[in-house]
Amino acid sequence: MHASQTLIEARKPDYAGTLYYLEQHTTGRAQELVHSCLYMKPEEGYLLLESKFGQKHRIAMAYVNKVMNGPVIKARTLKL
């Protein structure tokens, strides 16, 4: 979902194009779910996927956890 938002939706909201993009770049069960949404009106299909799988809070928390639990960044002193 994030990749589609970055690459496609940032230019112009095109729900049909976004669904086809997602279908092309997924496999297995995810691709089956996206494919089933292609039979709906594009906006309805996309919004259904977004409501079920576009978990923005989980993505944000993953980044916070990565920063908080990642390696310690050491301070550097500048020589003037």
N, CA, C and O atoms as a MOPAC input file, in Angstrom:
PM7 MOZYME 1SCF
protein

 N      0.83400 1    -1.18700 1     0.00000 1
 C      0.00000 1     0.00000 1     0.00000 1
 C      0.88000 1     1.25200 1     0.00000 1
 O      0.61200 1     2.21500 1    -0.71900 1
 N      1.92700 1     1.22100 1     0.81300 1
 C      2.76800 1     2.41100 1     0.90900 1
 C      3.44800 1     2.71900 1    -0.41900 1
 O      3.52700 1     3.87800 1    -0.82600 1
 N      3.92900 1     1.70500 1    -1.07800 1
 C      4.59600 1     1.92300 1    -2.36600 1
 C      3.62600 1     2.51300 1    -3.37200 1
 O      3.98600 1     3.41100 1    -4.13200 1
 N      2.40800 1     2.01700 1    -3.38200 1
 C      1.44100 1     2.55900 1    -4.33600 1
 C      1.12700 1     4.01100 1    -4.01700 1
 O      0.96400 1     4.82400 1    -4.92700 1
 N      1.04000 1     4.34300 1    -2.73900 1
 C      0.77000 1     5.72800 1    -2.36700 1
 C      1.91000 1     6.63400 1    -2.79600 1
 O      1.68200 1     7.74200 1    -3.28100 1
 N      3.11200 1     6.17400 1    -2.62100 1
 C      4.27500 1     6.97800 1    -2.97500 1
 C      4.41300 1     7.14200 1    -4.48300 1
 O      4.64400 1     8.25200 1    -4.96300 1
 N      4.27700 1     6.06600 1    -5.22800 1
 C      4.54900 1     6.09500 1    -6.65600 1
 C      3.37600 1     6.50000 1    -7.52800 1
 O      3.57200 1     7.11700 1    -8.57500 1
 N      2.18300 1     6.17300 1    -7.12500 1
 C      1.03700 1     6.41500 1    -7.99100 1
 C      0.14100 1     7.52400 1    -7.45300 1
 O     -0.13700 1     8.49300 1    -8.15900 1
 N     -0.30600 1     7.39000 1    -6.22800 1
 C     -1.27100 1     8.34500 1    -5.70100 1
 C     -0.69100 1     9.74800 1    -5.55400 1
 O     -1.43100 1    10.73000 1    -5.61500 1
 N      0.60600 1     9.85300 1    -5.36200 1
 C      1.21200 1    11.17000 1    -5.21400 1
 C      1.03300 1    11.99200 1    -6.48500 1
 O      0.95200 1    13.21900 1    -6.42600 1
 N      0.97100 1    11.32700 1    -7.62200 1
 C      0.79200 1    12.03500 1    -8.89000 1
 C     -0.66400 1    12.41900 1    -9.11000 1
 O     -0.97000 1    13.58700 1    -9.35200 1
 N     -1.55100 1    11.45700 1    -9.03000 1
 C     -2.96600 1    11.70000 1    -9.29000 1
 C     -3.74700 1    10.52200 1    -8.73500 1
 O     -3.36800 1     9.37600 1    -8.97500 1
 N     -4.83100 1    10.76900 1    -7.99800 1
 C     -5.60500 1     9.63800 1    -7.48000 1
 C     -6.22400 1     8.84000 1    -8.62600 1
 O     -7.17300 1     9.29500 1    -9.26500 1
 N     -5.69800 1     7.68200 1    -8.87600 1
 C     -6.19700 1     6.80200 1    -9.93500 1
 C     -6.36400 1     5.41800 1    -9.32600 1
 O     -5.42300 1     4.62500 1    -9.30000 1
 N     -7.55600 1     5.13500 1    -8.84100 1
 C     -7.79600 1     3.89900 1    -8.11400 1
 C     -7.59000 1     2.66700 1    -8.99100 1
 O     -7.03600 1     1.67200 1    -8.52600 1
 N     -8.02000 1     2.71200 1   -10.23700 1
 C     -7.84700 1     1.56200 1   -11.12600 1
 C     -6.36100 1     1.28400 1   -11.34600 1
 O     -5.92200 1     0.13700 1   -11.25700 1
 N     -5.59500 1     2.32600 1   -11.63000 1
 C     -4.15500 1     2.16300 1   -11.83300 1
 C     -3.47200 1     1.62500 1   -10.59000 1
 O     -2.56500 1     0.79800 1   -10.68400 1
 N     -3.90300 1     2.09100 1    -9.43000 1
 C     -3.31900 1     1.62500 1    -8.18200 1
 C     -3.60800 1     0.14700 1    -7.96400 1
 O     -2.72700 1    -0.60300 1    -7.54300 1
 N     -4.83800 1    -0.27500 1    -8.24800 1
 C     -5.17800 1    -1.69000 1    -8.09200 1
 C     -4.35800 1    -2.56700 1    -9.03500 1
 O     -3.86600 1    -3.62000 1    -8.63000 1
 N     -4.20900 1    -2.14300 1   -10.28300 1
 C     -3.40800 1    -2.92500 1   -11.22700 1
 C     -1.93900 1    -2.96700 1   -10.80000 1
 O     -1.27400 1    -3.99200 1   -10.95100 1
 N     -1.44200 1    -1.86000 1   -10.27300 1
 C     -0.07200 1    -1.80500 1    -9.76100 1
 C      0.09500 1    -2.80300 1    -8.61300 1
 O      1.06100 1    -3.56600 1    -8.58000 1
 N     -0.85400 1    -2.78900 1    -7.67300 1
 C     -0.77900 1    -3.70000 1    -6.53600 1
 C     -0.85700 1    -5.15900 1    -6.98400 1
 O     -0.15200 1    -6.01500 1    -6.44800 1
 N     -1.70400 1    -5.43600 1    -7.95700 1
 C     -1.81300 1    -6.81100 1    -8.45100 1
 C     -0.49300 1    -7.26100 1    -9.07900 1
 O     -0.06600 1    -8.40200 1    -8.89800 1
 N      0.14000 1    -6.36500 1    -9.80900 1
 C      1.38900 1    -6.70000 1   -10.49100 1
 C      2.52500 1    -6.95300 1    -9.50100 1
 O      3.40600 1    -7.76800 1    -9.77400 1
 N      2.51700 1    -6.27000 1    -8.36100 1
 C      3.64400 1    -6.33700 1    -7.43200 1
 C      3.34400 1    -7.12600 1    -6.16200 1
 O      4.00900 1    -6.93800 1    -5.14300 1
 N      2.34500 1    -8.00900 1    -6.21500 1
 C      2.06800 1    -8.89000 1    -5.08900 1
 C      2.04700 1   -10.32700 1    -5.60200 1
 O      2.00500 1   -10.57400 1    -6.80700 1
 N      2.07600 1   -11.26000 1    -4.66500 1
 C      1.99800 1   -12.68100 1    -5.01300 1
 C      1.10300 1   -13.38800 1    -4.01200 1
 O      0.76500 1   -12.83900 1    -2.96300 1
 N      0.72900 1   -14.59700 1    -4.34600 1
 C     -0.00900 1   -15.44300 1    -3.41700 1
 C     -1.36000 1   -14.87400 1    -3.01000 1
 O     -2.10500 1   -14.33400 1    -3.82700 1
 N     -1.65000 1   -15.01100 1    -1.73200 1
 C     -2.94500 1   -14.58400 1    -1.19500 1
 C     -3.17900 1   -13.08700 1    -1.38400 1
 O     -4.29200 1   -12.66900 1    -1.70000 1
 N     -2.14300 1   -12.28400 1    -1.19200 1
 C     -2.28600 1   -10.84300 1    -1.37300 1
 C     -2.71500 1   -10.51300 1    -2.80000 1
 O     -3.58500 1    -9.67000 1    -3.01500 1
 N     -2.10300 1   -11.17800 1    -3.76300 1
 C     -2.45200 1   -10.93900 1    -5.16800 1
 C     -3.89100 1   -11.37900 1    -5.44700 1
 O     -4.60800 1   -10.71500 1    -6.19700 1
 N     -4.30900 1   -12.48200 1    -4.85400 1
 C     -5.68700 1   -12.94200 1    -5.02000 1
 C     -6.68100 1   -11.91100 1    -4.48400 1
 O     -7.71000 1   -11.65000 1    -5.10700 1
 N     -6.37000 1   -11.33100 1    -3.33400 1
 C     -7.24900 1   -10.31800 1    -2.75400 1
 C     -7.34500 1    -9.08100 1    -3.64300 1
 O     -8.43100 1    -8.55300 1    -3.88000 1
 N     -6.20500 1    -8.63400 1    -4.12400 1
 C     -6.19700 1    -7.47000 1    -5.00600 1
 C     -6.95700 1    -7.79500 1    -6.28800 1
 O     -7.75600 1    -6.98800 1    -6.76500 1
 N     -6.70800 1    -8.96900 1    -6.84000 1
 C     -7.37300 1    -9.37900 1    -8.08400 1
 C     -8.89200 1    -9.37600 1    -7.91100 1
 O     -9.61200 1    -8.96300 1    -8.82000 1
 N     -9.38200 1    -9.82500 1    -6.77400 1
 C    -10.82600 1    -9.85300 1    -6.55100 1
 C    -11.41300 1    -8.44400 1    -6.51200 1
 O    -12.58500 1    -8.25400 1    -6.83400 1
 N    -10.62100 1    -7.47100 1    -6.12800 1
 C    -11.10500 1    -6.08500 1    -6.07800 1
 C    -11.16900 1    -5.45100 1    -7.46400 1
 O    -11.80100 1    -4.40900 1    -7.63500 1
 N    -10.52600 1    -6.06400 1    -8.45200 1
 C    -10.56800 1    -5.51900 1    -9.80800 1
 C    -11.95300 1    -5.64300 1   -10.44100 1
 O    -12.24600 1    -4.96700 1   -11.42700 1
 N    -12.79700 1    -6.49300 1    -9.88500 1
 C    -14.14400 1    -6.66700 1   -10.41400 1
 C    -15.12900 1    -5.65900 1    -9.84300 1
 O    -16.28700 1    -5.61100 1   -10.25800 1
 N    -14.67100 1    -4.86000 1    -8.89800 1
 C    -15.51300 1    -3.82600 1    -8.29500 1
 C    -15.25800 1    -2.49800 1    -9.00900 1
 O    -14.37900 1    -2.40200 1    -9.86500 1
 N    -16.02600 1    -1.49100 1    -8.65200 1
 C    -15.68400 1    -0.14400 1    -9.10400 1
 C    -14.31600 1     0.16200 1    -8.51500 1
 O    -14.07400 1    -0.14700 1    -7.34900 1
 N    -13.41400 1     0.76200 1    -9.28800 1
 C    -12.03400 1     0.96200 1    -8.82000 1
 C    -11.92500 1     1.64800 1    -7.45900 1
 O    -11.14400 1     1.21800 1    -6.60900 1
 N    -12.69400 1     2.69900 1    -7.25100 1
 C    -12.59900 1     3.40600 1    -5.97000 1
 C    -13.05400 1     2.52100 1    -4.81300 1
 O    -12.43200 1     2.51300 1    -3.75100 1
 N    -14.13100 1     1.78100 1    -5.01900 1
 C    -14.63500 1     0.89600 1    -3.96600 1
 C    -13.63000 1    -0.21800 1    -3.64800 1
 O    -13.39000 1    -0.52800 1    -2.48100 1
 N    -13.05500 1    -0.80700 1    -4.67800 1
 C    -12.07400 1    -1.87200 1    -4.47100 1
 C    -10.84700 1    -1.38500 1    -3.72800 1
 O    -10.36800 1    -2.04500 1    -2.80600 1
 N    -10.33400 1    -0.22100 1    -4.13200 1
 C     -9.15000 1     0.31700 1    -3.47400 1
 C     -9.44700 1     0.68100 1    -2.02200 1
 O     -8.67400 1     0.34800 1    -1.12300 1
 N    -10.56400 1     1.36300 1    -1.79500 1
 C    -10.90100 1     1.77800 1    -0.43700 1
 C    -11.15700 1     0.57800 1     0.46900 1
 O    -10.87800 1     0.63700 1     1.66700 1
 N    -11.68200 1    -0.50100 1    -0.08600 1
 C    -11.85500 1    -1.72300 1     0.69900 1
 C    -10.50000 1    -2.27300 1     1.13400 1
 O    -10.31000 1    -2.61800 1     2.30100 1
 N     -9.56500 1    -2.35500 1     0.20000 1
 C     -8.21900 1    -2.82500 1     0.54800 1
 C     -7.56000 1    -1.91100 1     1.57100 1
 O     -6.94100 1    -2.38200 1     2.52400 1
 N     -7.69300 1    -0.62100 1     1.37400 1
 C     -7.07500 1     0.33100 1     2.29100 1
 C     -7.66800 1     0.20300 1     3.68700 1
 O     -6.93900 1     0.26800 1     4.67700 1
 N     -8.98500 1     0.02100 1     3.77600 1
 C     -9.61100 1    -0.08600 1     5.09600 1
 C     -9.19800 1    -1.37100 1     5.80900 1
 O     -9.10700 1    -1.39400 1     7.03700 1
 N     -8.94700 1    -2.43700 1     5.05600 1
 C     -8.57500 1    -3.71900 1     5.66300 1
 C     -7.07800 1    -3.86300 1     5.91300 1
 O     -6.66900 1    -4.48000 1     6.89600 1
 N     -6.26000 1    -3.29800 1     5.02800 1
 C     -4.82700 1    -3.57500 1     5.09600 1
 C     -3.93600 1    -2.34200 1     5.16400 1
 O     -2.72800 1    -2.48700 1     5.35100 1
 N     -4.46800 1    -1.15700 1     5.02300 1
 C     -3.65600 1     0.05200 1     5.06900 1
 C     -3.46100 1     0.53500 1     6.48900 1
 O     -3.96600 1     1.59300 1     6.86600 1
 N     -2.73600 1    -0.23000 1     7.27200 1
 C     -2.58100 1     0.03300 1     8.69600 1
 C     -1.44400 1     1.01900 1     8.93600 1
 O     -0.32800 1     0.62500 1     9.27600 1
 N     -1.73400 1     2.29000 1     8.75900 1
 C     -0.71500 1     3.33200 1     8.86100 1
 C     -0.06100 1     3.37000 1    10.23800 1
 O      1.14200 1     3.61200 1    10.34400 1
 N     -0.83200 1     3.13600 1    11.28500 1
 C     -0.26600 1     3.17700 1    12.63100 1
 C      0.76700 1     2.06700 1    12.84500 1
 O      1.74600 1     2.26700 1    13.56400 1
 N      0.56000 1     0.91000 1    12.23200 1
 C      1.52400 1    -0.18000 1    12.38200 1
 C      2.81300 1     0.13400 1    11.63600 1
 O      3.90100 1    -0.19600 1    12.10600 1
 N      2.69700 1     0.76200 1    10.49000 1
 C      3.88400 1     1.15400 1     9.72700 1
 C      4.68800 1     2.17800 1    10.51900 1
 O      5.91000 1     2.07300 1    10.62000 1
 N      3.99600 1     3.17100 1    11.08000 1
 C      4.67500 1     4.19800 1    11.87600 1
 C      5.36200 1     3.58100 1    13.09600 1
 O      6.50000 1     3.92800 1    13.41100 1
 N      4.67900 1     2.67900 1    13.77300 1
 C      5.27600 1     2.04700 1    14.95900 1
 C      6.47700 1     1.18200 1    14.59500 1
 O      7.41600 1     1.07500 1    15.38300 1
 N      6.46600 1     0.57000 1    13.42800 1
 C      7.61600 1    -0.22500 1    12.99700 1
 C      8.84900 1     0.66600 1    12.84300 1
 O      9.95200 1     0.27000 1    13.21700 1
 N      8.66500 1     1.85800 1    12.29800 1
 C      9.78500 1     2.79300 1    12.17200 1
 C     10.25100 1     3.28300 1    13.53500 1
 O     11.45400 1     3.38700 1    13.77400 1
 N      9.32400 1     3.58200 1    14.42600 1
 C      9.69500 1     4.02700 1    15.77400 1
 C     10.48400 1     2.93000 1    16.47100 1
 O     11.51900 1     3.20700 1    17.07700 1
 N     10.01600 1     1.69200 1    16.39600 1
 C     10.72600 1     0.57200 1    17.02600 1
 C     12.10800 1     0.37200 1    16.42400 1
 O     13.06100 1     0.05600 1    17.13700 1
 N     12.21800 1     0.55500 1    15.11200 1
 C     13.51900 1     0.39700 1    14.45800 1
 C     14.51300 1     1.43600 1    14.98000 1
 O     15.67900 1     1.12100 1    15.21700 1
 N     14.05100 1     2.66000 1    15.15500 1
 C     14.93000 1     3.72300 1    15.65600 1
 C     15.25800 1     3.50000 1    17.12600 1
 O     16.41300 1     3.63500 1    17.53100 1
 N     14.25800 1     3.16200 1    17.92200 1
 C     14.45900 1     3.00800 1    19.36100 1
 C     15.29800 1     1.77700 1    19.70400 1
 O     16.05400 1     1.79900 1    20.67500 1
 N     15.17600 1     0.71700 1    18.93000 1
 C     15.86600 1    -0.53100 1    19.24700 1
 C     17.07800 1    -0.78400 1    18.35600 1
 O     17.70900 1    -1.83800 1    18.44600 1
 N     17.39800 1     0.16400 1    17.51100 1
 C     18.53400 1     0.01400 1    16.60900 1
 C     19.84500 1     0.31800 1    17.30700 1
 O     19.87900 1     0.54600 1    18.51600 1
 N     20.90500 1     0.31900 1    16.55000 1
 C     22.22000 1     0.57700 1    17.13600 1
 C     22.32200 1     2.01000 1    17.65700 1
 O     21.67100 1     2.92500 1    17.15300 1
 N     23.14400 1     2.16900 1    18.66200 1
 C     23.36100 1     3.48500 1    19.26200 1
 C     24.17600 1     4.34000 1    18.29900 1
 O     25.16900 1     3.88400 1    17.73200 1
 N     23.75000 1     5.56600 1    18.12500 1
 C     24.47000 1     6.49100 1    17.26400 1
 C     25.39800 1     7.31800 1    18.15100 1
 O     24.95500 1     8.02800 1    19.05300 1
 N     26.67200 1     7.21000 1    17.87500 1
 C     27.64500 1     7.91000 1    18.69000 1
 C     27.79200 1     9.35500 1    18.22200 1
 O     27.76500 1     9.64500 1    17.02600 1
 N     27.94700 1    10.24800 1    19.19000 1
 C     28.15000 1    11.66400 1    18.86700 1
 C     29.58600 1    11.85800 1    18.38300 1
 O     30.52200 1    11.23700 1    18.88700 1
 N     29.73100 1    12.72900 1    17.40200 1
 C     31.06400 1    13.05400 1    16.88600 1
 C     31.40800 1    14.46300 1    17.29200 1
 O     30.55000 1    15.34500 1    17.27100 1
 N     32.62600 1    14.68200 1    17.65500 1
 C     33.06600 1    16.02900 1    17.97700 1
 C     33.72700 1    16.63200 1    16.73300 1
 O     34.50900 1    15.98300 1    16.03900 1
 N     33.39200 1    17.86300 1    16.48900 1
 C     33.96900 1    18.55700 1    15.34300 1
 C     35.21300 1    19.29700 1    15.75700 1
 O     35.23500 1    19.95400 1    16.79800 1
 N     36.23200 1    19.20000 1    14.96600 1
 C     37.47000 1    19.94300 1    15.23200 1
 C     37.43200 1    21.20900 1    14.38600 1
 O     37.33000 1    21.15300 1    13.16000 1
 N     37.51200 1    22.31600 1    15.04200 1
 C     37.48400 1    23.59200 1    14.32600 1
 C     38.84700 1    24.19800 1    14.21800 1
 O     39.00000 1    25.27500 1    13.64300 1

